[in-house]
Every structure is written in structure tokens, then in C-alpha cells.
Amino acid sequence: MPAEQLTMPGDSGGRTNAALTEDEVEILLTAAVHAPSQHNTQPWRFEVHGPVIDVLIDEERVLPIEDPAGRAARIGIGAAAFNIRVAAAMLGHDTRIAVNPDPARPEVAARIFLADRSAPVPELGSLYGELRRRHTYRGPLLSHPIAPKILHRLDDAADAERAHLHWLDPATSARLHRLLERTDTEELRDEDRIHERRRWIGSDRSDDGVQESALGSLPDLPAFVRDLSAGFDTTRDRVQYETFPMIAVLSTSEEGAVAWTRAGLALEQVLLVATSYNLATSFLNQVLEHSSSRHEVRDLIGGHAWPQMILRIGYPATSTDPTPRRDWHDTFDHWF
């Protein structure tokens, strides 16, 4: 797969030979590990080469049943790479990024080049304060509408990374809901999938996976929310969820490893911008984890783009706990 370079607006493309300080590495990689990933597996590792950071796929944290091609893992890696760009911008480093940069090392999914420090880079640096605030929210949403100008900002965030948000109208949302219900029913009969999920979902967790307190309440009626604990016991209460939340499908025009990483860059920018407006987000990606239903979602958005993520977006009615994160030291391979 050839490398693809993505350039930030206004990026001069300059490089520097100055090595990053230990404090900078800590800030950058702490930001990276706050990215979202499927079931919070955190499928990334990092290497630092002078002013260059490599983000590698950790094959031991790729889900063989639910993500056999590594699509979701690479989306998570793209999100982690975007967080590095945000933290670098806060520190005053302009950045550029290459996706799949080294044919001899296919495990390197993204390479980030940091230019000399100057003033903070406002376009991305302004999102730094949202990194720890952002988390997946699985509770009910309020009925408050989202202002059109905010929706346009979310569109722009996706477009900046060459992805696109498709906002579903009520009729298309209803079709998606039927597809979600069918997929959820089929997954309850998939023992391998449920067994894999048990490794990551429920109970108390200290550094990865999704603990029970982050799962949110169970809906009292069918709703647009993914119950990650489906198939095994839970003690959560039941509450009323909204009928029709705002649903957006994040897509790319191409398919493959480069497109998946690019989708992760776009996803995290959308999520951080949403967080800056106090919006909550969660995912309805179970239909994208099966080839047949993913193609049905592709038809829902016009049949030309590849759906990579399905987002449920709105104002939270309550709160859920953020999922835990590994210490950045545990994800760090080498410092050259």
C-alpha cells in the first residue's frame, strides 16, 4: 500500500533535527492514548525518532472476530495520531503526517513529523483542552436540537481530513434502526463474538476495555444505542431513551488501510469539535463489522462512499464514566 501524506492547512512542510524532550514525549503520547478504539482495546504502540513519532498497530490488541481485517484498529490509530497533532500544536509544533510510510515495515500505520517549535498552532491547538473531556457516552440524550452552525462545524472537521459526514433523515434512520436490530439479534447467537467481547467488556477495569460504569443504562424500549454487554448478565437499570437522535455516518471515498487511518483522523477531529460544543457521542458500528450489513449501510448513504463509523450525537441527559487508559509508558516501544 503506497504512503499517503496529509498536510495541515498552512503547514510549511519544514523538518527539524531537534530531538523531542522527555516532557514533550509524555505530553504527546498521553494525548494519543486518550483516543477512542473499538472496545477500548487501544491497539497502538509508539516509537520516537528525533522529531518523528511512529504510530504502530499492535496486532495483539486487534480483535480477530469482530475486526479481522484490522479496519477498526486502524481507525483507532488514526484517532491517536490526530491527538498527537493536537498536542503538538498546543506545544507550538506544526506537523505533517504520512500514512503507511514504510513498505518494509507495514506495522507502522502513521508517521508524524514535528517542525520546530514556535507559537501554538491555533487551528488544532485549541482542541487540546477537549482531549480528556471527550469520551464515549452511552446514556440517553436530551431532545434539544443541534444548531445548524454546529453541524456545519462538524462537517468541516470531517472534510478537513478528506472524509464526509452523512446526516440521516428520519426515514433513513428508521431503516438503519431495523438493520441494527437485526444485527444485534444475530450477534446474540454468535458465541465466538460474545466470548471475545467478554474479555473487554464489563466489571471493573483499570487500564483498558469498557467497565460496567461506562456502559450507560439499558433502554426500556428499542433505541439507537449499542448494548456492549448483550449476551451476558448486567445489573444496570433501565431508562427511557430518545426516539430519533442525530445520526451521522462517517465515510471515505476509498477503501483500505490508508482510508481507514484517514477515517480515524477525521473521526477524532469530529469528536473533539463536538466535545467543544458540549455534545456527547457514541457509536453504532455493529452493522459495519459484518460485510453484508456494511454494504447495506453503504446503500443507505448513496452507494458510492465507504461507511467507516456511525455516530450518535446529541446533548447528554446524564453522565457516564470515561473508560480507563493505559499509561503512555506501556505503549512506548523505542526512543532513538
C-alpha positions in Angstrom: 0.0 0.0 0.0 1.6 3.3 -1.0 2.2 6.0 1.6 -0.2 8.9 1.6 0.7 12.3 3.1 -1.8 14.5 4.7 -0.8 18.1 5.3 -2.3 20.5 7.8 -3.6 23.8 6.5 -0.8 26.3 6.5 1.9 23.6 7.0 5.2 24.7 5.6 6.4 21.1 5.5 9.6 22.0 7.3 11.5 19.5 9.3 14.0 19.8 12.1 16.7 17.6 13.5 15.9 18.7 17.1 15.0 15.7 19.3 11.9 15.9 21.4 12.4 16.3 25.2 11.1 13.7 27.6 8.4 16.2 28.8 7.2 16.7 25.2 7.1 12.9 24.6 5.0 12.5 27.7 2.5 15.2 26.7 2.3 13.9 23.1 1.8 10.2 24.0 -0.5 10.9 26.9 -2.7 12.8 24.4 -2.5 9.9 22.0 -3.7 7.2 24.4 -7.0 9.2 25.0 -8.2 8.3 21.5 -11.2 6.1 21.1 -10.8 2.5 19.9 -13.1 -0.5 19.5 -14.0 -1.8 23.0 -11.2 0.4 24.2 -8.5 -2.1 23.2 -6.0 0.7 22.5 -4.3 -1.1 19.6 -1.3 1.2 19.2 2.3 1.4 20.0 4.7 4.3 19.5 8.3 4.9 18.5 10.1 8.3 18.7 12.9 9.0 16.2 14.2 12.5 16.9 11.3 14.8 15.9 9.4 12.0 14.3 6.7 9.8 16.0 5.7 6.5 14.5 2.3 5.0 15.4 2.3 1.2 15.1 -0.5 -1.3 15.0 -0.4 -3.7 18.0 -1.6 -6.9 16.5 -2.2 -8.4 19.9 -4.9 -5.9 20.5 -6.7 -6.3 17.2 -10.0 -8.2 17.7 -9.8 -11.4 15.4 -13.6 -12.0 15.4 -15.1 -8.5 15.3 -12.2 -6.8 13.4 -10.4 -9.5 11.4 -9.1 -7.0 8.7 -7.9 -4.5 11.3 -10.2 -1.8 10.0 -11.4 -0.6 13.4 -7.9 -0.8 14.8 -6.5 1.4 12.1 -9.4 3.9 12.7 -8.3 4.0 16.3 -4.7 4.5 15.3 -5.7 7.4 13.1 -7.5 9.0 16.1 -4.4 8.5 18.2 -2.3 10.2 15.5 -4.7 13.1 15.4 -4.4 13.6 19.1 -0.6 13.8 18.8 -1.1 16.5 16.2 -3.4 18.4 18.6 -0.9 18.2 21.5 2.0 19.1 19.2 0.0 22.2 18.0 -0.5 23.2 21.6 3.2 23.0 22.2 3.9 25.1 19.1 4.9 22.3 16.7 3.4 22.4 13.2 3.0 18.8 11.9 2.6 16.7 8.8 1.7 13.1 8.6 2.4 10.2 6.3 0.1 7.1 6.3 1.6 3.7 5.7 5.0 5.4 5.2 7.4 2.4 5.1 6.7 -0.6 2.8 9.4 -2.5 4.7 7.5 -2.0 8.0 3.8 -2.4 7.3 3.1 -2.3 11.0 3.9 1.5 11.0 0.4 2.8 10.3 1.2 6.6 10.6 4.3 8.7 10.9 4.1 12.2 12.3 6.8 14.8 11.5 7.2 17.7 14.0 8.6 21.0 12.8 10.5 23.5 15.0 8.6 24.9 17.9 7.2 28.4 17.6 3.9 29.8 18.7 1.0 27.4 19.4 -0.8 26.4 16.2 -4.4 27.7 16.7 -6.2 25.6 14.2 -5.5 22.4 16.2 -4.1 23.6 19.5 -7.5 25.0 20.5 -8.8 21.4 20.7 -6.2 20.3 23.3 -8.5 21.0 26.2 -11.1 18.6 24.8 -8.8 15.6 24.8 -9.6 14.4 28.3 -13.2 15.7 28.2 -14.1 13.6 25.2 -15.4 10.1 26.0 -18.0 7.7 24.6 -21.3 8.4 26.1 -23.9 5.6 26.1 -26.7 7.2 28.1 -29.9 8.9 26.9 -29.8 12.2 25.0 -31.9 15.3 25.5 -34.4 16.4 22.9 -32.5 19.7 22.3 -31.8 20.3 18.6 -28.2 20.9 17.5 -27.8 24.3 15.8 -27.1 24.2 12.1 -23.8 26.2 12.5 -22.6 23.4 14.9 -23.5 20.7 12.4 -21.6 22.7 9.7 -18.5 22.8 12.0 -18.7 19.0 12.4 -19.0 18.7 8.6 -15.9 20.9 8.2 -14.0 18.8 10.7 -14.6 15.6 8.7 -13.9 17.4 5.4 -10.5 18.7 6.7 -9.3 15.1 6.7 -10.9 14.1 3.4 -13.8 12.3 4.9 -17.5 13.1 4.9 -20.4 13.1 7.3 -23.8 11.8 6.0 -26.6 13.0 8.3 -29.5 10.6 8.2 -33.1 11.8 7.9 -35.9 10.2 9.9 -36.8 7.7 7.1 -33.2 6.6 6.6 -32.6 6.4 10.4 -35.6 4.1 10.6 -34.1 1.8 8.0 -30.8 1.9 9.9 -32.6 1.0 13.1 -34.2 -2.1 11.6 -30.7 -3.1 10.4 -29.3 -2.5 13.9 -32.0 -4.7 15.5 -31.4 -7.5 13.0 -27.6 -7.3 13.6 -28.0 -7.3 17.4 -30.2 -10.4 17.2 -27.8 -12.3 15.0 -24.9 -11.4 17.3 -26.6 -12.9 20.3 -26.3 -16.3 18.5 -22.6 -15.8 17.8 -20.8 -17.5 20.7 -17.3 -16.6 19.4 -18.2 -12.9 19.2 -19.7 -12.9 22.7 -16.7 -14.8 24.1 -14.3 -12.3 22.6 -16.3 -9.4 23.9 -16.3 -10.8 27.4 -12.5 -10.2 27.5 -13.0 -6.4 27.1 -16.5 -5.5 28.4 -17.9 -5.3 31.9 -16.8 -5.5 35.6 -14.1 -3.1 36.9 -11.2 -2.3 34.7 -8.0 -0.2 35.4 -6.4 0.4 32.1 -8.3 -0.9 29.1 -11.7 -2.3 28.0 -15.1 -0.9 28.9 -16.0 -1.1 32.6 -19.7 -1.5 33.6 -20.0 2.1 34.9 -19.2 3.3 31.3 -21.9 1.2 29.6 -24.8 3.5 30.5 -28.3 2.4 31.4 -30.3 -0.1 29.4 -33.1 1.3 27.2 -36.6 0.4 28.3 -37.7 0.2 24.7 -35.6 -0.4 21.5 -33.3 2.5 21.0 -30.4 3.8 19.0 -27.7 2.7 21.5 -25.4 -0.3 21.4 -25.5 -2.6 24.4 -22.0 -4.0 24.6 -23.0 -6.3 27.4 -25.6 -8.1 25.3 -25.2 -11.8 25.7 -24.1 -11.8 29.3 -25.5 -10.6 32.7 -25.7 -7.0 33.8 -27.1 -5.2 36.8 -27.8 -1.9 35.0 -31.1 0.0 35.4 -33.5 0.7 32.6 -34.5 4.2 31.5 -36.2 5.9 28.6 -34.0 6.9 25.6 -34.7 9.4 22.9 -36.7 8.1 19.8 -34.7 9.6 17.0 -31.2 11.0 17.8 -29.0 12.8 15.3 -27.2 10.0 13.4 -24.2 10.6 11.1 -22.3 8.1 9.0 -18.6 9.0 8.6 -17.4 7.8 5.2 -14.4 7.9 2.9 -14.3 7.8 -0.9 -11.8 5.0 -0.9 -11.3 1.7 1.0 -8.3 0.1 2.5 -5.7 0.6 5.2 -4.9 4.2 4.2 -8.5 5.1 4.1 -9.2 3.6 7.5 -6.4 5.6 9.1 -7.6 8.7 7.4 -11.1 8.0 8.8 -9.6 7.9 12.3 -8.0 11.3 11.8 -11.4 12.6 10.7 -13.3 10.9 13.4 -11.2 12.3 16.2 -11.4 15.8 14.8 -15.2 15.5 14.6 -15.4 14.1 18.2 -13.2 16.9 19.7 -15.1 19.6 17.9 -18.4 18.0 19.1 -17.0 17.9 22.7 -16.1 21.6 22.4 -19.8 22.3 22.0 -20.7 20.0 24.9 -22.1 17.4 22.6 -22.0 13.7 23.6 -21.2 10.9 21.1 -21.4 7.2 20.9 -21.1 4.6 18.1 -23.4 2.2 16.3 -20.7 0.3 14.5 -22.0 -3.3 14.9 -23.6 -3.1 11.4 -20.2 -2.1 10.0 -18.5 -5.2 11.5 -20.3 -7.5 9.1 -19.7 -7.4 5.3 -23.3 -7.8 4.3 -24.8 -5.2 6.6 -21.9 -2.8 5.9 -22.9 -2.9 2.2 -26.5 -2.1 3.2 -25.3 1.0 5.1 -23.3 1.9 2.1 -26.5 1.8 0.1 -28.2 4.0 2.7 -25.7 6.8 2.1 -25.9 6.6 -1.7 -23.8 3.6 -2.7 -20.6 5.5 -3.6 -18.7 6.1 -0.3 -17.4 3.6 2.2 -19.0 3.8 5.6 -16.3 3.7 8.3 -18.1 4.8 11.5 -21.7 5.5 12.6 -22.1 8.3 15.2 -25.0 9.0 17.6 -24.7 12.7 18.6 -26.6 14.9 21.0 -26.7 16.6 24.4 -26.3 14.2 27.3 -29.2 13.7 29.7 -27.0 12.2 32.4 -23.3 11.2 32.7 -21.3 8.0 32.3 -17.8 7.3 33.3 -14.9 7.6 30.8 -13.1 4.3 30.0 -9.7 3.8 31.5 -6.4 4.3 29.6 -3.0 2.6 29.8 -0.1 4.7 31.0 1.7 6.0 27.9 4.9 4.2 29.1 3.1 0.9 28.5 2.6 1.8 24.8 6.1 3.1 24.2 8.5 0.9 22.2 11.7 2.8 21.4 13.3 6.2 21.7 16.0 6.7 19.1 
